Amino acid sequence: MDIIAQYGTVFLILAAVFGLFMAWGIGANDVANAMATSVGSKALTIKQAVLIAAVFEFAGAILAGGQVTKTIRKGIVDADLLSATPELLLYGMLASLLAAGIWLLIASRNGWPVSTTHSIVGAIVGFAMVGIGMDAVHWNKVGFIVASWVVSPMLAGFIAFMLFRSVQALILDTEDPFDNAKKYVPYYMFLVGFIIALVTLVKGLKHVGLDLSTVEQYLYAFAAGIVVMVVGKVFVGKIQHDPKMDKKFHFTNVERVFSVLMVITACAMAFAHGSNDVANAIGPVAAVVSIVNSGGEVASKSMLPLWVLGLGGIGIVIGLMMYGKKVIATVGNNITELTPSRGFAATLAAATTVVLASGTGLPISTTHTLVGAVLGVGLARGMAALNLTVIRNIFMSWVVTLPAGAILSILFFFTLKGIFS
């Protein structure tokens, strides 16, 4: 307790700096995933994607990032074991933020789309094992996370495969693809509005005090879907067929219709992502703030000051602007060639998987789901459409993420312990 009283301000400054660094890593790596399909399919330019992400990620983080956050991320560590030595939790949370931030920096530099959730989880498991003991880690939760490496990409891939097959059957493989695109795309827009609204309601807005029942969530999501469909139909109706455009690529006019859809999905995915994944950066910061302010009391939940949410939002935006291009290139261009119709199938499949996972409590990664969805779209066109070398490198980076976070966290934990104790 004396250590907390003596160095409280130092711990708060370190938490703010490391939290900003971790949020920067989320922007550089994870947000790129939310934008990758839109940029890869050329529905948006990099500059447009960064601008959309900056606005909607920040809005999602501030409006729906949560007034109360679990300090011990996803219940992985038993907080009760730390009530006598709260300074160990401080060292652990600071070490976890720094470790996860550094791993995300390494991954982003190499263009590897890794999971920010798994980076911070690996880091927390690492410090808990050596700082408190093996019993402090809820290993069943870790097992769930490892299972999600397989489940979420496969589920998203399957949904994306089926969605793109439906696009082929209803639009691309018909005698009049352009007219059919104008006819059916509004229904896909409804699906996008419905699913993305559901993602936001289920994962984000429950923190703001909107305690909606399941029936209410579905009704609001249905209404959002209708609104998106009506607005989208107006924009789609303005697109006129230009025969010259189809000379280079047979479906250019059709893809112009899907481009409207991709702009909607980009905005919505950025908001949903900001509301959900900002917790990876600010959860540990909130834990440090709570312990320092309470003079050493370890609570399972802590109130979240607005400046902490703002810190997370700003860090995410800066990270995307500075380093997001590399991961966007990997997911958007290098796995398989994307067009707006393929990008739409991948984005909607990823969002649907997030909704399903939220309902079942499976701790999934947006990164893994989106990469799985892009793979599914590629498979719908045959194995030759996939870049297997890039896919192998991505899978290797996923496997390394948990141990990398853990090892770095252990090093920083003992460093901080040595400095302050």
C-alpha positions in Angstrom: 0.0 0.0 0.0 2.9 2.3 0.8 4.2 1.9 -2.8 0.9 2.9 -4.2 0.7 6.0 -2.0 4.3 6.9 -2.8 4.2 6.4 -6.6 0.5 6.8 -7.4 1.0 9.7 -9.8 3.8 7.8 -11.6 1.6 4.8 -12.1 -1.2 6.9 -13.5 1.2 8.6 -16.0 2.7 5.2 -17.0 -0.9 3.8 -17.4 -1.9 6.8 -19.7 1.3 6.5 -21.8 1.2 2.7 -22.1 -2.6 2.7 -22.7 -2.1 5.3 -25.5 0.6 3.0 -27.0 -1.7 0.0 -26.9 -4.6 1.9 -28.4 -2.1 3.1 -31.1 -1.4 -0.6 -31.8 -5.1 -1.4 -32.1 -5.4 1.4 -34.7 -2.4 0.3 -36.6 -3.5 -3.4 -36.7 -7.1 -4.1 -35.8 -8.8 -1.0 -37.3 -7.1 -1.8 -40.5 -9.1 -5.0 -40.6 -12.4 -3.1 -40.4 -11.3 -1.0 -43.4 -9.4 -3.6 -45.4 -12.2 -5.0 -47.4 -13.4 -1.5 -48.4 -9.9 -0.4 -49.5 -9.0 -3.7 -51.1 -12.2 -3.7 -53.2 -11.4 -0.1 -54.2 -14.8 1.1 -52.9 -12.8 3.6 -50.8 -9.4 5.1 -51.1 -6.9 4.8 -48.2 -7.5 8.5 -47.3 -11.3 8.1 -47.3 -11.0 4.9 -45.2 -8.8 6.7 -42.6 -11.2 9.6 -42.4 -14.3 7.3 -42.0 -12.5 5.2 -39.4 -11.2 8.2 -37.5 -14.8 9.6 -37.1 -16.6 6.3 -36.5 -14.0 4.5 -34.4 -13.7 7.5 -32.1 -17.5 7.9 -31.9 -17.8 4.2 -31.1 -15.1 4.3 -28.4 -16.6 7.4 -26.7 -20.4 6.7 -27.1 -20.4 2.9 -26.7 -17.0 2.0 -25.2 -18.5 1.5 -21.8 -18.9 3.4 -18.6 -18.0 0.3 -16.6 -15.3 -2.1 -17.7 -14.0 -5.3 -16.2 -10.6 -4.5 -14.9 -9.4 -8.1 -15.2 -9.9 -8.6 -18.9 -12.5 -11.3 -19.7 -12.2 -12.7 -16.2 -8.9 -14.4 -17.0 -7.2 -13.6 -13.6 -8.6 -14.2 -10.1 -8.7 -10.7 -8.6 -9.3 -12.0 -5.1 -5.8 -13.4 -4.9 -4.4 -9.9 -5.2 -6.3 -8.1 -2.4 -3.2 -8.3 -0.1 -0.7 -7.2 -2.8 -2.5 -4.7 -5.1 0.9 -3.3 -6.4 1.4 -6.7 -8.2 -1.7 -6.1 -10.2 -0.5 -2.6 -11.0 2.8 -3.9 -12.3 1.0 -6.7 -14.2 -1.5 -4.3 -15.9 1.3 -1.9 -16.9 3.5 -4.7 -18.2 0.6 -6.2 -20.1 -0.2 -2.9 -21.9 3.4 -2.4 -22.8 3.9 -6.0 -24.0 0.8 -6.1 -26.1 1.6 -2.7 -27.6 5.1 -3.8 -28.6 3.8 -7.0 -30.1 1.2 -5.0 -32.1 4.0 -2.7 -33.3 6.1 -5.6 -34.5 3.1 -7.3 -36.2 1.9 -4.0 -37.9 5.4 -3.3 -39.2 5.3 -6.7 -40.9 1.7 -6.3 -42.1 0.5 -9.3 -40.0 -3.2 -9.0 -39.0 -3.1 -10.3 -35.4 -5.7 -10.2 -32.6 -5.4 -7.3 -30.2 -7.7 -9.2 -27.8 -5.3 -12.2 -27.8 -2.3 -9.9 -27.5 -3.6 -8.4 -24.2 -4.9 -11.8 -23.0 -1.5 -13.5 -23.6 0.2 -10.6 -21.7 -2.2 -10.9 -18.7 -1.8 -14.7 -18.6 2.0 -14.2 -18.7 2.2 -11.8 -15.7 -0.4 -13.8 -13.7 1.6 -17.1 -14.1 4.8 -15.7 -12.7 3.5 -12.8 -10.5 0.8 -14.6 -8.7 0.9 -18.3 -9.6 -0.5 -20.8 -12.1 -3.7 -21.1 -10.0 -4.5 -17.4 -10.6 -5.2 -18.1 -14.3 -8.6 -19.3 -15.3 -7.3 -21.9 -17.8 -10.7 -22.8 -19.1 -11.1 -19.2 -20.4 -7.7 -19.5 -22.1 -8.9 -22.8 -23.7 -12.0 -21.0 -25.0 -9.7 -18.4 -26.7 -7.5 -21.1 -28.3 -10.7 -22.8 -29.6 -11.9 -19.5 -31.1 -8.8 -19.5 -33.4 -10.4 -22.3 -35.3 -14.2 -21.7 -34.7 -14.4 -18.0 -35.7 -12.5 -18.1 -39.0 -14.3 -21.3 -40.1 -17.8 -19.9 -39.2 -17.1 -16.5 -40.9 -15.5 -18.3 -43.9 -18.6 -20.5 -44.3 -21.0 -17.5 -44.0 -19.0 -15.5 -46.5 -18.8 -18.4 -48.9 -22.6 -18.8 -48.8 -23.2 -15.0 -49.1 -21.0 -14.7 -52.2 -22.6 -17.8 -53.7 -26.0 -16.0 -53.3 -24.5 -12.9 -55.0 -23.3 -15.1 -57.9 -26.7 -16.9 -58.2 -28.9 -13.8 -58.0 -26.8 -11.2 -59.8 -23.4 -12.1 -61.3 -24.4 -15.3 -63.2 -27.6 -13.9 -64.6 -28.4 -12.5 -68.1 -28.9 -9.0 -66.8 -26.5 -8.5 -63.8 -26.8 -4.7 -63.6 -30.7 -4.7 -63.3 -30.5 -7.6 -60.9 -27.9 -5.8 -58.8 -30.2 -2.8 -58.5 -33.1 -5.1 -57.6 -31.4 -7.3 -54.9 -28.7 -5.0 -53.4 -31.2 -3.1 -51.3 -32.1 -6.4 -49.6 -28.4 -7.0 -48.9 -28.4 -3.4 -47.5 -31.2 -4.4 -45.1 -29.1 -7.3 -44.0 -26.0 -5.1 -43.4 -28.0 -2.5 -41.4 -29.7 -5.2 -39.3 -26.5 -7.2 -38.5 -24.3 -4.1 -37.8 -27.0 -2.5 -35.6 -27.2 -5.8 -33.7 -23.4 -5.9 -33.3 -23.6 -2.4 -31.8 -26.6 -3.0 -29.6 -25.3 -6.4 -28.3 -21.6 -5.5 -27.8 -21.5 -1.7 -27.3 -24.5 0.2 -26.2 -25.3 -1.9 -23.1 -22.6 0.1 -21.3 -24.3 3.4 -21.8 -27.3 2.5 -19.7 -29.4 1.2 -22.6 -30.4 -2.0 -21.0 -32.5 -3.5 -23.8 -34.1 -6.9 -23.8 -33.2 -9.3 -26.6 -36.6 -8.6 -28.3 -36.0 -4.9 -28.2 -32.5 -5.3 -29.6 -33.9 -7.2 -32.6 -36.7 -4.7 -33.1 -34.3 -1.7 -33.1 -31.9 -3.6 -35.4 -34.8 -4.5 -37.8 -35.7 -0.8 -37.9 -32.1 0.2 -38.6 -32.1 -2.3 -41.4 -35.2 -0.8 -43.0 -33.7 2.7 -42.8 -30.4 1.6 -44.4 -32.3 -0.2 -47.1 -34.5 2.8 -48.0 -31.6 5.3 -48.0 -29.4 2.8 -50.0 -32.2 2.3 -52.5 -32.2 6.1 -53.2 -28.5 6.1 -53.9 -28.6 2.9 -56.0 -31.5 4.3 -58.1 -29.2 7.2 -59.2 -26.6 4.8 -60.7 -27.0 4.6 -64.5 -25.6 1.9 -66.7 -22.5 2.9 -68.7 -21.6 0.3 -71.3 -18.1 1.8 -71.8 -17.2 0.8 -68.2 -17.8 -2.9 -68.8 -15.2 -3.2 -71.6 -12.2 -3.9 -69.2 -14.1 -5.8 -66.5 -17.5 -7.3 -67.4 -19.1 -6.4 -64.0 -17.8 -2.9 -63.5 -21.4 -1.4 -63.5 -22.6 -4.1 -61.1 -19.7 -3.4 -58.7 -20.6 0.4 -58.7 -23.9 -0.6 -57.1 -22.0 -2.7 -54.5 -19.7 0.2 -53.8 -22.6 2.1 -52.2 -23.0 -0.9 -49.9 -19.3 -1.0 -49.0 -19.3 2.6 -47.8 -22.2 1.8 -45.4 -20.5 -1.4 -44.1 -17.2 0.6 -43.6 -18.9 3.2 -41.4 -20.9 0.7 -39.4 -18.0 -1.7 -38.9 -15.7 1.1 -37.7 -18.3 2.2 -35.1 -18.9 -1.4 -33.9 -15.2 -2.0 -33.7 -14.5 1.2 -31.8 -17.2 0.3 -29.2 -15.9 -3.2 -28.7 -12.1 -3.3 -29.0 -11.2 -0.1 -27.3 -11.6 -2.1 -24.1 -8.4 -4.0 -24.9 -6.4 -0.7 -24.3 -8.5 1.0 -21.7 -9.5 -2.0 -19.5 -6.0 -2.3 -17.9 -5.7 1.5 -17.7 -9.1 1.6 -15.8 -7.7 -1.1 -13.4 -4.6 1.0 -12.6 -6.7 4.2 -12.2 -9.1 2.4 -9.9 -6.4 0.9 -7.7 -4.5 4.1 -7.3 -7.6 6.2 -6.6 -8.9 3.7 -4.0 -5.5 3.5 -2.3 -5.0 -0.1 -3.2 -8.5 -1.7 -3.2 -8.8 -4.4 -5.9 -12.3 -4.4 -7.4 -13.6 -6.8 -10.1 -15.1 -3.8 -11.9 -14.2 -0.1 -11.9 -15.8 3.1 -13.1 -14.3 4.4 -16.3 -13.4 8.1 -16.4 -14.2 9.8 -19.7 -10.5 10.8 -20.3 -9.6 7.1 -20.4 -12.1 6.5 -23.2 -10.9 9.6 -25.0 -7.3 8.3 -24.6 -8.3 5.0 -26.3 -10.2 6.8 -29.1 -7.3 9.2 -29.9 -4.7 6.4 -29.8 -6.7 4.2 -32.2 -7.1 7.1 -34.7 -3.4 8.0 -34.6 -2.3 4.3 -35.0 -4.5 3.9 -38.1 -3.2 7.1 -39.7 0.4 6.3 -39.1 0.7 2.5 -39.7 -2.7 1.1 -40.9 -1.7 0.9 -44.6 0.4 -2.3 -44.2 -2.3 -4.5 -42.6 -4.9 -3.0 -44.9 -2.7 -4.2 -47.8 -2.4 -7.7 -46.4 -6.1 -8.3 -45.7 -7.5 -6.2 -48.5 -5.2 -7.1 -51.4 -2.8 -10.0 -50.7 -5.1 -12.9 -49.5 -7.3 -12.8 -52.5 -8.4 -10.2 -55.1 -11.4 -8.3 -53.7 -14.2 -6.4 -55.5 -17.0 -4.5 -53.8 -19.4 -7.5 -54.0 -16.7 -9.8 -52.5 -15.8 -7.3 -49.9 -19.4 -6.9 -48.9 -19.8 -10.7 -48.4 -16.6 -10.8 -46.3 -17.6 -7.8 -44.1 -21.2 -8.9 -43.5 -20.0 -12.5 -42.7 -17.5 -11.1 -40.1 -20.1 -8.9 -38.5 -22.6 -11.8 -38.4 -20.0 -14.0 -36.7 -19.4 -11.3 -34.1 -23.2 -11.2 -33.3 -23.4 -15.0 -33.0 -20.3 -15.1 -30.8 -21.7 -12.4 -28.5 -24.8 -14.4 -28.0 -22.8 -17.5 -27.0 -20.1 -15.8 -25.0 -17.2 -17.1 -27.2 -14.3 -14.7 -26.9 -13.5 -14.2 -30.6 -11.2 -11.9 -32.4 -12.5 -9.5 -35.1 -9.2 -10.1 -36.9 -9.6 -13.8 -37.1 -13.2 -13.6 -38.2 -12.5 -11.1 -41.0 -9.5 -13.0 -42.4 -11.7 -16.2 -42.3 -14.4 -14.4 -44.2 -12.0 -13.1 -46.9 -10.8 -16.7 -47.2 -14.4 -17.9 -47.6 -15.0 -15.4 -50.4 -11.8 -16.5 -52.1 -12.8 -20.2 -51.9 -16.1 -19.4 -53.5 -14.0 -18.7 -56.6 -11.7 -21.7 -56.2 -8.4 -22.5 -54.4 -6.4 -20.7 -57.2 -7.9 -17.4 -56.1 -6.1 -17.6 -52.7 -2.5 -16.6 -51.9 -1.4 -19.6 -49.7 2.0 -18.1 -48.7 0.3 -15.0 -47.2 -2.3 -17.2 -45.5 0.5 -19.4 -44.0 2.3 -16.3 -42.6 -1.0 -15.0 -41.1 -1.7 -18.3 -39.3 1.8 -18.4 -37.9 1.5 -14.9 -36.5 -1.8 -15.9 -34.8 -0.1 -18.9 -33.1 2.8 -16.7 -31.9 0.6 -13.9 -30.5 -0.3 -15.5 -27.1 3.2 -16.6 -26.2 4.8 -13.4 -27.5 2.5 -11.3 -25.3 3.1 -13.6 -22.3 7.0 -13.5 -22.6 7.2 -9.8 -23.1 4.8 -9.2 -20.2 6.9 -11.4 -17.9 10.0 -9.4 -18.7 8.3 -6.0 -18.1 6.6 -7.3 -14.9 9.9 -8.1 -13.3 11.5 -4.9 -14.6 8.7 -2.8 -13.0 8.8 -4.9 -9.8 12.6 -4.3 -9.6 12.2 -0.6 -10.1 9.4 0.1 -7.6 9.8 -2.6 -5.0 
